[in-house]
Amino acid sequence: MTQRTRAAGSALTAALLAAAAMTIAPASAAAEPSGFTVSTLHFDATVGPDGTQHCDVEGDLYTPAGVSAAAPAPAVLTTHGFAQTKDALRPTAEFLAGRGYVVLAYSGLGFGGTGCKVSLDSPDQDGRAAQDLVSFLGGANGIAYRDAAHTQPVPGLDYVVRDTVANNGEALGNDPRVGMIGGSYGGAVQFAAAAVDPRIDALVPMITWNDLSYSLAPNAAAGVSSEVPGVAKTSWALLFTGAGISAPGAAGYQRYPERVLPCPNFVDFVCAELPQAVAQGYPNPAAVQVLRSASVASYADRITVPVLLVQGEQDTLFNLNEARATYDALARRDAPVKMIWQEAGHSAPGLLTGAARKPDPDTQYPTRRYLDWFDHYLKGAAVDTGPTFAYHRDWAADADDPARAYASAPNVDVGQRHSLYLSDGGRLTGERDAIRPGVQTLGTPAGGLVAGSTPSNITVPPGPRPENQPPGSYTSWTGPSLSAPLDVVGAPTVNLQVSTPTPVTGPADAVVLFAKLYDVAPDGAATLVNGQIAPVRVLDPAAPVRVTLPAIVHRFDTGHSVRLVLAGGDSNFRGGLVPRQVSIAAGDPAQQLVLPVVAE
């Protein structure tokens, strides 16, 4: 281990201890409503590539009144977010049970009362655990028990609707009509389950990832999945590693002592690779392979189930580009898929620390849509599943009619190209004739550590930070004051030509830049749009660089201006380790910011 890795390991330990003090709040406890019963069960799930590892999975079974073998109902598995438990989805489970669905809410591997370690929603681990729960819903015996010791068996259910043919066209038997719903970590596990079990009939994954290697170390020069190493997103990685380690608590580690070593509550590679990624600023190829293998990006061709994607616009962990990548992968295979961009994501105030909201289809557009999705695909109801694409516009919010904030379209490419050219003097101009040549120069900090600070892109500790980057560490280009609103829906791109006086030999000494889009008010106040940052690792400075920023839904209002910033560092990431002087040229029409703009 190098001195740099040891130093990073010490910093990592301190950060994890701080993050471990944070708990992600579950839903608040509530009395059991009438109309259904709830019973807690334990499941003997067999997981792993060869299915020989046993994990005790704890779940709550919600059974609607009047359901029986003679009057069966479809079922839904609810899946929670990272470091949460089955209780986090209690409001959703109660909502669906109250509408006649059999619901099984369970705690994922490594969380709550469930055993085994966190394996990042691997199909072989988490997917196979969900598969056994599906078998129980379909009537299989020898899976469910009333106790964690698995001494009091519970027979498989005979009151869930059965299918004769799975969604892949095969007659599999023991095939319940079942959907899945949940967000974040609980979104990715749905893909893992559907990849190994074609009996699952409908998915509603919310605010989740397409490629976890992009989520934790993005390289915006290559879209989502990249062959070039990305830039370590240290703020989120450290936060969730600490949360995962602390999730079992003392009681959980005592109950399952095998969780402790060698990597507390995580599969071993996390403790081996995370300090290295923090130290060098990017993950090793082996880590990228593991992260990607736990992502739908690597097995989308195995997903045949109807999918309603719901992604958050206020999300710096799993941004809108990830949902778009998943949508594209499924649509290419003609899989039934639709997508909603809602306002709230991981970066929305209170999302990670507040109690879950009670679902209300009359006031919550996404709730109305997922209820129709399940009613159509699970109950066979003749209901419209809604438009192919819908997106929330905060400037169109209406307290009396929340659905009016959503615009819809029959396809996901709703914006038209609007080019702003980089010009001398830090100007963005929409007129090709007004372009003037020029060069701006910035310095990247030693060790990838920012001397000042940038806005925190998470809303839990360490909390918001003011923006205070020292002069010379960034460059910017600002457009003219707008004479009319400019509505952007989609992923902006920027084409750059960079240069640096010393050669780049590989990822370790590459040029690392951070592209950001700001909304500048008439008084000069600049706001980073949705907190989004696009890091790029440049291995060949001589070649043109195309940066794809995270997609946004944003109105630049009348009198406001668009500003593009390129920074040499950002305190949410570990930047380039080698300090450099980097020049960015302007004056060629190819060097432009392209915004996908919609007309109101």
LUMVEX-928732 format. One record per residue (C-alpha): y, z, x. Coordinates in pm, whole numbers, plus 50000, padded with zeros to 5 digits. Layout:
BEGIN
YZX
...
END
This chain:
BEGIN
500005000050000
503404990250138
506355014150168
508104994149898
505134997949663
504965035549732
508665038949656
508275019449337
505295040949248
507415072349281
510125057549064
507485046048820
506005081048795
509405095948719
510135069348459
506775074348293
507295111648272
510645105548103
509145080047867
506215102947790
508665127747641
509535101847377
507335099047071
507365069446837
507705084946496
504995080046235
505685076245869
506645109045707
503875127045519
503865122945144
501825134544850
499085110944742
500345089144456
498245083844146
496305051744097
494055053844400
492115078344615
492215082844992
489375094145216
489285097145595
486285081245765
485025075746118
483465043146231
480995037046511
482455004846652
480644986246925
482944967247158
483044949347491
481824914947597
478214925147539
478894948947248
477394979447417
480415002747435
480725026547140
484165037447015
484865062246737
487505046646513
489325068446263
490585053345939
491785061245588
490165042745299
492415036944996
490415028744682
492305017744369
491305033144038
488925011743834
487474992644129
483664990644128
480774967644212
481214952443866
484984949343913
485544943544287
488884939044460
489984921844782
490724943345086
493434946545350
493274962145697
496594977345808
497314977646181
499944999546348
502334995546638
501885007546994
501445045447036
501405050046659
498465058646432
497025048546096
499665070745930
502485047546038
501365021845780
500855047445501
503735033345292
502274998245320
498755010645242
499985029144935
502004999244822
499014975644845
496545000444697
498915004744406
498634967344348
494874967144335
493894961444698
491244981944876
493024992345196
491575004745522
494275018645751
492895026546095
494065039146432
493615014246714
491645020947031
493305048147239
495575060646959
495445088046697
491955101246633
490325069846770
488455070547100
488235046347395
491215034047596
494155011447525
493034976147611
496144956847500
494554941047192
491804923147379
489534902647148
486454917347320
487654953047263
490154956146980
489034924446803
485404935446791
486384970146671
488154954146374
485124931946320
482944962446253
485464975045999
485264941445823
481474945045815
481814979145651
484114964445386
481474937845329
478724963445263
477164969145605
475545003145658
475315023445979
478985019346063
480965045545865
480655083345873
482495112945731
482705130146070
483595121146426
480125131446543
478655103846323
476125126646153
477145121245788
476745084245708
478725066145441
477265034045295
479085001145326
481324992145033
479964973244736
483304969944554
485124944944775
485144908744663
482584888044856
482914852144977
480014828445014
481704807445283
483954819945566
487264803345651
485524782845924
483214767445664
480144787745756
478014808345518
477874841045711
476834866945453
478324901945440
481644884145399
484374904645224
487654889445107
489994906445353
493454902745500
495354921045775
498964932745805
500924951546070
503584947746337
504004946346712
500764958546871
499384957946518
500324921346491
498514909546801
495284927446705
495104905746394
494804874646610
492234892346829
490174900946521
490444866346364
489414850546694
486044868346684
485544870946307
485974840546077
485384862345771
489024873745779
490974854445515
494724860045570
496994874545839
500554888145832
501414895746199
504934909346238
507234911846545
504434905246791
503724885247103
502404850847183
501904856047556
502134891647685
502824879148038
506024863247901
506904894147699
506784916848005
507794891948277
509474861148128
510444830048319
512844811248094
512574779948309
509144773048162
509324781347792
506924809347701
503774805647914
504624798348277
502704790048592
505624803148800
505804841248808
508364856048572
510774885048616
509494920248547
511034935148231
510994970448370
512794988148086
510204979547820
507184980648052
507935015848173
508785028347825
505555016847667
503365026747959
504725061947930
504235061647553
500645049847593
499795076647847
501285104447635
499915091747302
496635111747297
498315144647382
496355173547536
494015175147237
493175138347261
492355140247631
490205171147571
488345153947291
487795122147493
487915132847861
486825098147972
490355086847888
491855105948181
490625087148490
491185065348673
494065052548455
495195076948182
494485061547840
494715025847969
492155001348100
492185003348478
494174972248561
497374986748408
497665014348668
496674990548944
499084962648859
502144978848700
503494995849018
503024963249207
504914943348943
507774968648947
507874968349327
507914930849382
509624921249057
506844899748914
503174904048817
500334892249036
498264862448916
495394885848825
497714906048599
499074874648436
495514863648363
494624896648196
497844898247996
497454862347882
493784867347790
494944894847551
497324870247384
496944844447111
498414819047355
494984817647521
492824814847208
494974799346934
492324772346892
490004799346751
492424809146471
491594791446144
492904817445900
496184813545703
498994830945896
502404842945777
504414850246092
507294875046060
509484879446368
512644899746431
515964884946538
516994918246694
514124919446940
514304919047319
510644927847363
508954900347159
511704875147094
511774846746843
510474821747100
507104839347090
506714834446716
507794798246754
505164792647025
502464807346801
503674786946504
503564754846709
500074762146843
498694768346494
500584739546331
499204714946588
495764723446456
496874720246093
496184757246034
497984771245728
501044787845884
504554797345772
507244817245949
510024841845861
512724853646099
513874887145964
516784907546099
514914938046230
512844937446547
512114961946828
515794963446926
517044971646577
518555006646551
515975032246439
512995008546425
510955027146687
512095062346609
512645062146233
510165066645951
508705035445794
510505022145489
508755021145155
507964984845071
509974970344783
509384933744692
512494933444472
514904941544755
512984931345070
512444894145115
509624897345374
507754921845147
507964897544857
506624869945080
503664889045223
502674901844879
502644865944750
500694855645063
497954880944989
497964874644615
497474837644682
494874838844959
493014870744865
493334872744486
493464835244427
496634838944221
498634807744140
501744819844322
504014800444556
503724812844915
507304802844988
509014778445226
507594768645563
510514785345744
513034811645638
515624829645850
518004858645793
521754853145827
523674885445870
526904867745775
525434859345432
524244894445345
524604904344981
523824940144879
523244929444519
520874901144614
519314906744961
517284874644940
520514854444954
520814863545322
517794841245387
518064803845428
514934782545416
513744748745533
510604726945513
510374726745895
511324749646181
513694726246366
516764731446151
519524728746414
521254697546541
522184694546911
525684706846992
526524702147360
529044722247557
529514709347912
530044731348218
533404723348375
535594735848658
537564767748602
534824784748405
535344762648102
532884750247842
534024718547675
532594697047401
534424666047528
532714645947801
536064631647908
537364666847972
534664675948224
535974684348572
533794690548881
533654724749036
531394751349184
531044788349109
529264812449339
527594845749277
525634870749484
522244884749393
521744921549482
519424934349751
516104946849620
516784932349277
518744963449178
522064959548998
525004978149147
526694981848809
525034981948469
524264958648184
523694966347816
520334982947755
518074960147554
516204988947394
517525013647140
515595044547249
515995064747572
517505057247821
519815045047547
522795021747539
524675014847860
528124999747896
528414966348071
529844970948417
528744943948656
530774941648977
532874910349043
530994884349240
527634892849082
527984867948797
529684835948688
530794825448342
531954795848137
533894800647812
534514775547535
537694770647332
538604791347029
536654777846734
538514761746445
535534766746213
532364788146217
529534776546444
526114786846310
523294786546566
519644787746455
517074782946728
516764784847105
519794774647313
519094756647639
521174752147952
520714726848230
521824738648573
522104726448928
521904755549173
521934757849550
521534784849812
522084782450190
518724797250291
515374781550197
513024795949937
509464800750063
507794815049752
508094838649454
509024868749670
512264853549799
513004830249508
516384826849343
516424849149033
519164844648776
519824858548428
521334836348158
523154852647867
525114840647567
528174859947449
530344858847138
533954864247245
536274877646974
539954868046949
540894900847119
538694891947419
535854916147339
532564899847439
529264908147267
525874898347410
524244880047119
521334901446993
521004916647341
519054886147455
518634878247824
516844848447982
515644855148339
514634825648552
512814824648887
513754793049078
511304781749347
512994748149415
516784751449411
517154714449487
515654704749153
517534706748821
516824739048632
516404739348255
516644774048100
515414780847747
517184811547613
515624833247342
516204818546997
518984833846791
520394832446441
524104838446492
527484827946357
530304823046609
533144827946365
536504810846339
538744821446626
535784832446840
534504815447154
531114808347310
530564822047660
527674814747896
527074840148174
524784836248474
524204869148656
522424877248979
520864908748835
520284928548518
519384965148492
516694958348230
514724938248489
513714938748855
515554909049001
515054889349320
514344911049623
516194889649879
519994890049849
521414855149821
524584835849767
523924811649483
526204782949384
526174766749041
527694732349012
529684719248716
531144685248640
528054664148566
527354658448193
523744668048260
524964703548326
525364715347971
524674742847722
522934729347411
523154749547090
521004741646783
523664742246511
523174741246133
525744730745878
526434754645592
END
